[in-house]
Amino acid sequence: MARVFTQAQAKRLGLPGRTALEIISGEKGSRAVTLRLAEIPVPQPGEIPRGPHQHYDFEECIYVLSGTGTTYADSGEFPLKPGDTLLIPAGEKHVTRNTGTEPLLLLCFFPVADMTKGTQEHASSSSTSRRS
């Protein structure tokens, strides 16, 4: 049965360095999709950037709604602007940073219903996270 999910129904996640709302996941009845809305704020002077993370068994697809940023990944640096889409392969460490003057708003799609398995956050001392 088709269903509509509103932003008000989304689950607020306590993720480092960003505000994230989980709109669709296994908790909402999905069998194979997680959809998140993430907002990365403009970095503040002296702020320690968050470290990278990785998803061992599944890809991540990021669509930029507004703002500008850069994703730093094992395979390179990827500048992002509204309308861009980035596909990150399974297992690749990555972190997205806001490089603009307004919040960076991202729609993040994962082809799994449960993201708690197979995702790992890494300390900010990792080489991927030191890039700015």
DSSP file (Angstrom, degrees, kcal/mol; ACC not computed):
  #  RESIDUE AA STRUCTURE BP1 BP2  ACC     N-H-->O    O-->H-N    N-H-->O    O-->H-N    TCO  KAPPA ALPHA  PHI   PSI    X-CA   Y-CA   Z-CA
    1    1 A M              0   0    0      0, 0.0     2,-0.1     0, 0.0     0, 0.0   0.000 360.0 360.0 360.0 130.4    0.0    0.0    0.0
    2    2 A A        -     0   0    0      1,-0.0     2,-0.3     2,-0.0     0, 0.0  -0.387 360.0-172.2 -68.1 147.3    1.4    3.4   -1.0
    3    3 A R        -     0   0    0     -2,-0.1     2,-0.4     2,-0.0    -1,-0.0  -0.990  20.7-136.9-142.9 149.8    1.9    5.9    1.9
    4    4 A V        -     0   0    0     -2,-0.3     2,-0.5     2,-0.0    -2,-0.0  -0.908  17.7-161.5-104.7 134.9    2.8    9.6    2.3
    5    5 A F        -     0   0    0     -2,-0.4     2,-0.2     3,-0.0    18,-0.0  -0.969   7.5-150.9-116.5 130.7    5.3   10.5    5.0
    6    6 A T    >   -     0   0    0     -2,-0.5     3,-1.1     1,-0.1     4,-0.4  -0.614  26.3-116.3 -97.6 160.1    5.5   14.1    6.3
    7    7 A Q  G >  S+     0   0    0      1,-0.3     3,-1.3    -2,-0.2    -1,-0.1   0.843 115.9  62.7 -61.4 -32.7    8.6   15.8    7.6
    8    8 A A  G 3  S+     0   0    0      1,-0.3    -1,-0.3     3,-0.0    -3,-0.0   0.764 101.3  52.2 -63.9 -24.7    6.8   16.1   11.0
    9    9 A Q  G <  S+     0   0    0     -3,-1.1    -1,-0.3     2,-0.1    -2,-0.2   0.545  86.8 113.9 -86.7  -8.3    6.7   12.3   11.2
   10   10 A A  S <  S-     0   0    0     -3,-1.3     2,-0.5    -4,-0.4    13,-0.2  -0.276  70.9-118.4 -68.3 149.5   10.5   12.0   10.6
   11   11 A K  E     -A   22   0A   0     11,-2.3    11,-3.1     1,-0.0     2,-0.4  -0.781  23.0-133.0 -89.5 123.9   12.7   10.7   13.3
   12   12 A R  E     -A   21   0A   0     -2,-0.5     2,-0.3     9,-0.2     9,-0.2  -0.651  24.0-152.5 -78.1 128.0   15.3   13.2   14.5
   13   13 A L  E     -A   20   0A   0      7,-2.9     2,-1.3    -2,-0.4     7,-0.8  -0.796  15.5-134.8-105.0 143.6   18.7   11.5   14.7
   14   14 A G        +     0   0    0     -2,-0.3     5,-0.1     5,-0.1    -2,-0.0  -0.585  46.0 157.9 -93.5  71.8   21.6   12.5   17.0
   15   15 A L    >   -     0   0    0     -2,-1.3     3,-1.1     3,-0.4     2,-0.1  -0.738  45.6-101.4 -99.4 145.6   24.4   12.4   14.4
   16   16 A P  T 3  S+     0   0    0      0, 0.0    -1,-0.1     0, 0.0     3,-0.0  -0.378  96.7   3.1 -66.8 137.6   27.7   14.2   14.7
   17   17 A G  T 3  S+     0   0    0     -2,-0.1     2,-0.3     1,-0.1    33,-0.1   0.511 121.3  55.8  74.8   6.1   28.2   17.4   12.8
   18   18 A R  S <  S-     0   0    0     -3,-1.1     2,-0.5    22,-0.2    -3,-0.4  -0.994  75.5-116.5-161.4 159.5   24.7   17.6   11.2
   19   19 A T  E     - B   0  39A   0     20,-2.7    20,-3.0    -2,-0.3     2,-0.4  -0.909  40.5-174.7 -98.1 129.7   21.0   17.7   11.8
   20   20 A A  E     -AB  13  38A   0     -7,-0.8    -7,-2.9    -2,-0.5     2,-0.5  -0.988  18.4-165.4-134.5 136.6   19.4   14.6   10.3
   21   21 A L  E     -AB  12  37A   0     16,-2.7    16,-2.5    -2,-0.4     2,-0.9  -0.980  15.6-145.7-116.3 125.1   15.8   13.5    9.9
   22   22 A E  E     +AB  11  36A   0    -11,-3.1   -11,-2.3    -2,-0.5    14,-0.2  -0.819  23.1 173.8 -91.0 109.2   15.1    9.9    8.9
   23   23 A I  E     +     0   0A   0     12,-2.3     2,-0.4    -2,-0.9    -1,-0.2   0.900  65.6  15.9 -83.8 -45.4   12.0   10.1    6.8
   24   24 A I  E    S+ B   0  35A   0     11,-1.5    11,-2.4   -13,-0.1    -1,-0.3  -0.993  74.3 126.7-134.0 138.7   11.7    6.5    5.6
   25   25 A S  S > >S-     0   0    0     -2,-0.4     5,-2.1     9,-0.2     3,-1.4  -0.933  73.9 -70.2-166.5-175.0   13.3    3.4    7.0
   26   26 A G  G > 5S+     0   0    0     87,-3.1     3,-1.5    -2,-0.3    88,-0.1   0.821 125.9  65.4 -59.3 -31.1   12.5   -0.1    8.2
   27   27 A E  G 3 5S+     0   0    0     86,-0.4    -1,-0.3     1,-0.3    87,-0.1   0.770 103.6  46.9 -62.6 -24.6   10.9    1.5   11.3
   28   28 A K  G < 5S-     0   0    0     -3,-1.4    -1,-0.3     2,-0.1    -2,-0.2   0.343 132.7 -90.2 -98.7   5.0    8.3    3.1    9.0
   29   29 A G  T < 5S+     0   0    0     -3,-1.5    -3,-0.2     1,-0.3     2,-0.1   0.426  77.6 144.2 104.5  -0.9    7.6   -0.2    7.1
   30   30 A S      < -     0   0    0     -5,-2.1    -1,-0.3     1,-0.1    -2,-0.1  -0.461  32.6-165.2 -70.5 143.6   10.2    0.0    4.3
   31   31 A R  S    S+     0   0    0     -2,-0.1    82,-0.4    81,-0.0    -1,-0.1   0.600  84.3   7.6-100.7 -15.6   11.7   -3.2    3.3
   32   32 A A  S    S+     0   0    0     80,-0.2     2,-0.4    81,-0.1    81,-0.1   0.280 109.2  76.9-152.4  16.9   14.7   -1.9    1.3
   33   33 A V        -     0   0    0     78,-0.2     2,-0.4    80,-0.0    -3,-0.1  -0.996  38.8-175.8-140.2 138.3   15.0    1.9    1.6
   34   34 A T  E     - C   0 110A   0     76,-2.4    76,-2.5    -2,-0.4     2,-0.4  -0.999  13.0-173.2-124.1 132.8   16.2    4.5    4.0
   35   35 A L  E     -BC  24 109A   0    -11,-2.4   -12,-2.3    -2,-0.4   -11,-1.5  -0.992   5.8-178.9-128.1 126.2   15.8    8.2    3.1
   36   36 A R  E     -BC  22 108A   0     72,-2.8    72,-3.2    -2,-0.4     2,-0.5  -0.935  23.0-147.4-126.9 148.4   17.3   11.0    5.2
   37   37 A L  E     -BC  21 107A   0    -16,-2.5   -16,-2.7    -2,-0.3     2,-0.4  -0.973  26.8-171.6-109.7 119.7   17.2   14.8    5.1
   38   38 A A  E     -BC  20 106A   0     68,-2.9    68,-3.2    -2,-0.5     2,-0.5  -0.923  13.7-164.7-118.9 138.8   20.5   16.2    6.4
   39   39 A E  E     -BC  19 105A   0    -20,-3.0   -20,-2.7    -2,-0.4    66,-0.2  -0.982   3.9-164.8-122.2 121.2   21.5   19.7    7.2
   40   40 A I  E     - C   0 104A   0     64,-2.8    64,-2.7    -2,-0.5   -22,-0.2  -0.920  20.2-137.7-105.4 118.2   25.2   20.6    7.6
   41   41 A P        -     0   0    0      0, 0.0    57,-0.4     0, 0.0    61,-0.1  -0.194  29.4 -87.1 -72.6 165.0   25.6   24.0    9.3
   42   42 A V        -     0   0    0     59,-0.1    59,-0.1     1,-0.1    57,-0.1  -0.553  57.1-106.9 -65.0 130.6   28.2   26.6    8.3
   43   43 A P        -     0   0    0      0, 0.0    -1,-0.1     0, 0.0     3,-0.0  -0.335  30.8-135.7 -65.4 143.9   31.3   25.8   10.3
   44   44 A Q    >   -     0   0    0      1,-0.1     3,-2.2    -3,-0.1     0, 0.0  -0.716  33.2 -86.3 -97.4 149.4   32.2   28.0   13.2
   45   45 A P  T 3  S+     0   0    0      0, 0.0     3,-0.1     0, 0.0    -1,-0.1  -0.280 114.9  12.5 -54.7 133.9   35.7   29.3   13.9
   46   46 A G  T 3  S+     0   0    0      1,-0.3     2,-0.2    -3,-0.0     0, 0.0   0.382  90.7 144.5  80.4  -3.7   37.7   26.9   16.0
   47   47 A E    <   -     0   0    0     -3,-2.2    -1,-0.3     1,-0.1     0, 0.0  -0.466  51.1-128.5 -69.7 135.1   35.2   24.1   15.5
   48   48 A I        -     0   0    0     -2,-0.2    -1,-0.1    -3,-0.1    -4,-0.0  -0.758  28.2-126.1 -84.2 121.0   36.7   20.6   15.2
   49   49 A P        -     0   0    0      0, 0.0    75,-0.1     0, 0.0    48,-0.0  -0.329  25.3-106.3 -68.5 149.4   35.3   19.0   12.0
   50   50 A R        -     0   0    0      1,-0.1    73,-0.1   -33,-0.1   -33,-0.0  -0.325  36.3-111.9 -69.5 156.7   33.6   15.6   12.3
   51   51 A G        -     0   0    0     71,-0.3    73,-0.2     1,-0.2    72,-0.1  -0.273  36.8 -88.7 -82.1 173.4   35.4   12.6   11.1
   52   52 A P        -     0   0    0      0, 0.0    70,-3.0     0, 0.0     2,-0.3  -0.202  37.2-159.5 -75.1 172.0   34.5   10.4    8.1
   53   53 A H  E     -FG  94 121B   0     41,-2.4    41,-2.3    68,-0.2     2,-0.3  -0.903   1.3-154.7-141.1 171.0   32.1    7.5    8.1
   54   54 A Q  E     - G   0 120B   0     66,-2.0    66,-2.6    -2,-0.3     2,-0.6  -0.995  16.0-141.0-150.5 155.4   31.5    4.5    5.9
   55   55 A H  E     - G   0 119B   0     37,-0.3    36,-3.3    -2,-0.3     3,-0.4  -0.959  17.9-162.9-116.5 108.4   28.8    2.1    5.0
   56   56 A Y  S    S+     0   0    0     62,-2.7    -1,-0.1    -2,-0.6    63,-0.1   0.839  81.8  25.7 -65.5 -37.1   30.4   -1.4    4.6
   57   57 A D  S    S+     0   0    0     61,-0.4     2,-0.3    60,-0.1    -1,-0.2   0.374 116.7  45.7-114.9   4.6   27.7   -3.2    2.7
   58   58 A F  S    S-     0   0    0     -3,-0.4    33,-0.4    60,-0.3    -3,-0.2  -0.994  70.3-114.9-151.0 155.0   25.7   -0.5    0.8
   59   59 A E        -     0   0    0     -2,-0.3     2,-0.4    31,-0.2    -2,-0.1  -0.300  21.1-142.1 -78.9 165.8   26.0    2.6   -1.3
   60   60 A E  E     -D   88   0A   0     28,-2.0    28,-3.1    50,-0.1     2,-0.5  -1.000   7.8-161.9-129.5 135.6   24.9    6.1   -0.4
   61   61 A C  E     -DE  87 109A   0     48,-2.5    48,-3.0    -2,-0.4     2,-0.5  -0.978   9.0-165.9-118.0 122.7   23.4    8.5   -2.9
   62   62 A I  E     -DE  86 108A   0     24,-2.9    24,-2.7    -2,-0.5     2,-0.5  -0.932   5.5-169.1-114.2 127.9   23.4   12.2   -2.0
   63   63 A Y  E     -DE  85 107A   0     44,-2.7    44,-2.8    -2,-0.5     2,-0.6  -0.970  20.7-134.1-114.4 128.9   21.3   14.9   -3.7
   64   64 A V  E     + E   0 106A   0     20,-2.6    19,-2.7    -2,-0.5    42,-0.2  -0.730  25.6 174.6 -88.0 117.4   22.1   18.5   -3.0
   65   65 A L  E     -     0   0A   0     40,-2.6     2,-0.3    -2,-0.6    -1,-0.2   0.879  67.0 -16.3 -85.5 -44.6   18.9   20.6   -2.3
   66   66 A S  E    S+ E   0 105A   0     39,-1.4    39,-2.5    16,-0.1    -1,-0.3  -0.987 100.9  36.4-158.9 160.0   20.6   23.9   -1.3
   67   67 A G  S    S-     0   0    0     -2,-0.3     2,-0.3    37,-0.2    37,-0.1  -0.220  73.2 -90.9  87.2 178.9   24.0   25.3   -0.2
   68   68 A T        +     0   0    0     34,-0.4    31,-1.6    13,-0.2    32,-1.0  -0.957  48.5 143.0-131.8 151.3   27.5   24.3   -1.3
   69   69 A G  E     -IH  80  98B   0     11,-1.9    11,-3.5    -2,-0.3     2,-0.4  -0.940  37.1-115.3-165.0-176.0   29.9   21.8    0.1
   70   70 A T  E     -IH  79  97B   0     27,-2.2    27,-2.9    -2,-0.3     2,-0.6  -0.998  14.5-146.0-137.9 134.1   32.6   19.2   -0.6
   71   71 A T  E     -IH  78  96B   0      7,-2.3     7,-2.6    -2,-0.4     2,-0.6  -0.903  13.2-156.5 -97.6 126.4   32.6   15.5    0.0
   72   72 A Y  E     +IH  77  95B   0     23,-3.1    23,-1.7    -2,-0.6     2,-0.3  -0.917  25.4 165.1-102.8 120.0   36.0   14.2    0.9
   73   73 A A  E >   -IH  76  94B   0      3,-2.9     3,-1.7    -2,-0.6    21,-0.2  -0.821  54.0 -99.1-131.6 167.5   36.2   10.5    0.1
   74   74 A D  T 3  S+     0   0    0     19,-1.7    20,-0.1    -2,-0.3     3,-0.1   0.834 124.1  49.5 -54.4 -32.6   38.9    7.8   -0.3
   75   75 A S  T 3  S-     0   0    0     18,-0.2     2,-0.3     1,-0.2    -1,-0.3   0.429 124.0 -72.3 -92.6   0.9   38.7    8.3   -4.1
   76   76 A G  E <   -I   73   0B   0     -3,-1.7    -3,-2.9     2,-0.0     2,-0.4  -0.892  57.0 -53.7 144.7-173.1   38.9   12.1   -4.1
   77   77 A E  E     -I   72   0B   0     -2,-0.3    -5,-0.2    -5,-0.2    -7,-0.0  -0.898  40.7-166.0-108.3 135.3   37.3   15.5   -3.4
   78   78 A F  E     -I   71   0B   0     -7,-2.6    -7,-2.3    -2,-0.4     2,-0.1  -0.889  10.2-148.2-128.8 100.1   33.9   16.3   -4.8
   79   79 A P  E     -I   70   0B   0      0, 0.0     2,-0.4     0, 0.0    -9,-0.3  -0.410  21.5-157.2 -64.1 142.0   32.6   19.9   -4.8
   80   80 A L  E     +I   69   0B   0    -11,-3.5   -11,-1.9    -2,-0.1     3,-0.0  -0.960  19.2 167.8-129.1 141.5   28.8   20.0   -4.5
   81   81 A K    >   -     0   0    0     -2,-0.4     3,-2.3   -13,-0.2   -17,-0.3  -0.911  52.5 -58.8-140.7 167.7   26.2   22.6   -5.4
   82   82 A P  T 3  S+     0   0    0      0, 0.0   -17,-0.2     0, 0.0     3,-0.1  -0.199 123.6  23.7 -52.9 134.1   22.4   22.5   -5.7
   83   83 A G  T 3  S+     0   0    0    -19,-2.7     2,-0.1     1,-0.4   -18,-0.1   0.221  92.8 125.1  94.4 -13.2   21.2   19.9   -8.2
   84   84 A D    <   -     0   0    0     -3,-2.3   -20,-2.6   -20,-0.1     2,-0.4  -0.483  43.7-158.4 -77.9 149.9   24.3   17.7   -8.0
   85   85 A T  E     -D   63   0A   0    -22,-0.2     2,-0.4    -2,-0.1   -22,-0.2  -0.998   4.1-165.2-128.4 134.4   24.1   14.0   -7.1
   86   86 A L  E     -D   62   0A   0    -24,-2.7   -24,-2.9    -2,-0.4     2,-0.5  -0.973   5.8-157.2-122.1 131.8   26.9   12.0   -5.7
   87   87 A L  E     -D   61   0A   0     -2,-0.4   -26,-0.2   -26,-0.2    -2,-0.0  -0.946   8.5-164.8-108.7 123.1   27.1    8.2   -5.5
   88   88 A I  E     -D   60   0A   0    -28,-3.1   -28,-2.0    -2,-0.5     3,-0.1  -0.934  19.1-128.2-110.3 121.8   29.4    6.8   -2.9
   89   89 A P    >   -     0   0    0      0, 0.0     3,-1.6     0, 0.0   -34,-0.3  -0.226  36.4 -85.2 -66.2 156.3   30.3    3.1   -3.3
   90   90 A A  T 3  S+     0   0    0      1,-0.2   -34,-0.2   -33,-0.1   -31,-0.2  -0.327 113.5  20.2 -56.8 138.8   29.9    0.7   -0.4
   91   91 A G  T 3  S+     0   0    0    -36,-3.3     2,-0.5   -33,-0.4    -1,-0.2   0.286  88.2 129.5  86.7 -10.5   33.0    0.6    1.9
   92   92 A E    <   -     0   0    0     -3,-1.6   -37,-0.3   -37,-0.3    -1,-0.2  -0.678  57.1-130.0 -85.9 123.7   34.4    4.0    0.9
   93   93 A K        +     0   0    0     -2,-0.5   -19,-1.7   -39,-0.1     2,-0.3  -0.458  41.5 160.6 -66.7 140.3   35.2    6.4    3.8
   94   94 A H  E     -FH  53  73B   0    -41,-2.3   -41,-2.4   -21,-0.2     2,-0.3  -0.993  26.6-172.2-159.4 156.4   33.6    9.8    3.3
   95   95 A V  E     - H   0  72B   0    -23,-1.7   -23,-3.1    -2,-0.3     2,-0.5  -0.967  16.5-144.7-149.8 139.4   32.6   13.1    5.0
   96   96 A T  E     - H   0  71B   0     -2,-0.3     2,-0.4   -25,-0.3   -25,-0.3  -0.920  18.2-168.1-109.2 131.2   30.7   16.0    3.5
   97   97 A R  E     - H   0  70B   0    -27,-2.9   -27,-2.2    -2,-0.5     2,-0.5  -0.908  24.6-118.0-119.4 145.6   31.6   19.5    4.7
   98   98 A N  E     + H   0  69B   0     -2,-0.4   -29,-0.3   -57,-0.4   -31,-0.0  -0.694  30.8 173.4 -78.4 125.8   29.8   22.8    4.2
   99   99 A T        +     0   0    0    -31,-1.6   -30,-0.2    -2,-0.5    -1,-0.1   0.276  54.0  74.9-114.4   7.4   32.0   25.2    2.3
  100  100 A G  S    S-     0   0    0    -32,-1.0     4,-0.1     2,-0.3    -2,-0.0  -0.193  87.8-103.6-108.5-162.2   29.4   28.0    1.8
  101  101 A T  S    S+     0   0    0      2,-0.1   -59,-0.1    -2,-0.1     3,-0.0   0.275  98.2  51.0-110.4   6.4   27.7   30.8    3.8
  102  102 A E  S    S-     0   0    0    -34,-0.1   -34,-0.4   -61,-0.1    -2,-0.3  -0.928 101.5 -73.5-137.1 162.0   24.4   29.0    4.3
  103  103 A P        -     0   0    0      0, 0.0     2,-0.6     0, 0.0    -2,-0.1  -0.223  43.9-127.1 -56.1 145.5   23.3   25.6    5.6
  104  104 A L  E     -C   40   0A   0    -64,-2.7   -64,-2.8   -37,-0.1     2,-0.5  -0.875  24.3-160.7 -97.0 117.7   24.0   22.7    3.2
  105  105 A L  E     -CE  39  66A   0    -39,-2.5   -40,-2.6    -2,-0.6   -39,-1.4  -0.896  12.7-179.4-108.6 122.4   20.8   20.7    2.8
  106  106 A L  E     -CE  38  64A   0    -68,-3.2   -68,-2.9    -2,-0.5     2,-0.6  -0.923  25.8-148.5-125.1 143.3   21.1   17.1    1.5
  107  107 A L  E     -CE  37  63A   0    -44,-2.8   -44,-2.7    -2,-0.4     2,-0.5  -0.966  25.4-163.4-105.9 119.9   18.7   14.3    0.6
  108  108 A C  E     -CE  36  62A   0    -72,-3.2   -72,-2.8    -2,-0.6     2,-0.4  -0.918   5.6-166.9-115.7 125.3   20.5   11.0    1.3
  109  109 A F  E     -CE  35  61A   0    -48,-3.0   -48,-2.5    -2,-0.5   -74,-0.2  -0.906   5.3-177.4-113.7 135.3   19.2    7.7   -0.1
  110  110 A F  E     -C   34   0A   0    -76,-2.5   -76,-2.4    -2,-0.4     2,-1.0  -0.999  28.3-134.7-131.3 133.9   20.4    4.3    1.1
  111  111 A P  S    S+     0   0    0      0, 0.0     2,-0.3     0, 0.0   -78,-0.2  -0.134  81.1  79.5 -84.6  43.1   19.2    1.0   -0.5
  112  112 A V        -     0   0    0     -2,-1.0   -80,-0.2   -78,-0.1    -2,-0.2  -0.984  69.0-143.5-142.6 151.4   18.7   -0.7    2.9
  113  113 A A  S    S+     0   0    0    -82,-0.4   -87,-3.1    -2,-0.3     2,-0.5   0.709  92.7  47.4 -87.4 -21.2   15.9   -0.5    5.5
  114  114 A D    >   +     0   0    0    -89,-0.2     3,-0.5   -88,-0.1    -1,-0.2  -0.927  55.3 175.6-127.4 107.2   18.2   -0.7    8.5
  115  115 A M  T 3   +     0   0    0     -2,-0.5     4,-0.2     1,-0.2    -1,-0.1   0.536  66.3  85.5 -86.6  -6.6   21.3    1.5    8.6
  116  116 A T  T 3  S+     0   0    0      2,-0.1     2,-0.5     1,-0.0     3,-0.4   0.770  83.4  66.3 -68.1 -22.8   22.3    0.5   12.1
  117  117 A K  S <  S+     0   0    0     -3,-0.5   -60,-0.1     1,-0.2     3,-0.1  -0.868 109.3  13.5 -98.7 126.2   24.1   -2.5   10.7
  118  118 A G  S    S+     0   0    0     -2,-0.5   -62,-2.7     1,-0.3     2,-0.4   0.577  94.6 110.6  93.1   8.9   27.1   -1.7    8.5
  119  119 A T  E     -G   55   0B   0     -3,-0.4     2,-0.4   -64,-0.2    -1,-0.3  -0.967  39.9-178.9-117.6 134.2   27.7    2.0    9.3
  120  120 A Q  E     -G   54   0B   0    -66,-2.6   -66,-2.0    -2,-0.4     2,-0.3  -0.994  17.9-146.9-135.2 131.4   30.8    3.2   11.2
  121  121 A E  E     -G   53   0B   0     -2,-0.4     2,-0.3   -68,-0.2   -68,-0.2  -0.710  20.4-152.8 -87.2 144.5   31.8    6.7   12.3
  122  122 A H        -     0   0    0    -70,-3.0   -71,-0.3    -2,-0.3    -2,-0.0  -0.861  23.7 -94.6-118.7 154.8   35.6    7.3   12.4
  123  123 A A    >   -     0   0    0     -2,-0.3     3,-1.6     1,-0.1     6,-0.2  -0.249  35.0-114.6 -63.9 154.0   37.6    9.8   14.5
  124  124 A S  T 3  S+     0   0    0      1,-0.3    -1,-0.1   -73,-0.2   -74,-0.0   0.538 107.2  78.0 -70.6  -5.2   38.4   13.2   13.0
  125  125 A S  T 3   +     0   0    0      4,-0.1    -1,-0.3     5,-0.0     5,-0.1   0.539  68.6 113.8 -80.4  -5.0   42.1   12.3   13.0
  126  126 A S  S X> S-     0   0    0     -3,-1.6     4,-1.0     1,-0.1     3,-0.6  -0.314  79.7-119.0 -63.0 148.6   41.6   10.1    9.9
  127  127 A S  H 3> S+     0   0    0      1,-0.2     4,-0.6     2,-0.2     3,-0.4   0.838 113.2  57.6 -60.2 -33.8   43.4   11.4    6.7
  128  128 A T  H >4 S+     0   0    0      1,-0.2     3,-0.5     2,-0.2    -1,-0.2   0.872 106.8  48.4 -64.5 -35.4   40.0   11.7    5.0
  129  129 A S  H <4 S+     0   0    0     -3,-0.6    -1,-0.2    -6,-0.2    -2,-0.2   0.666  98.4  68.1 -82.2 -15.3   38.7   14.1    7.7
  130  130 A R  H 3< S+     0   0    0     -4,-1.0    -1,-0.2    -3,-0.4    -2,-0.2   0.711  76.7  98.1 -78.5 -18.5   41.7   16.4    7.7
  131  131 A R    <<        0   0    0     -4,-0.6   -59,-0.1    -3,-0.5    -3,-0.0  -0.406 360.0 360.0 -66.3 144.4   41.1   17.7    4.3
  132  132 A S              0   0    0     -2,-0.1    -1,-0.1   -35,-0.0    -3,-0.0   0.389 360.0 360.0-133.2 360.0   39.3   21.0    4.3
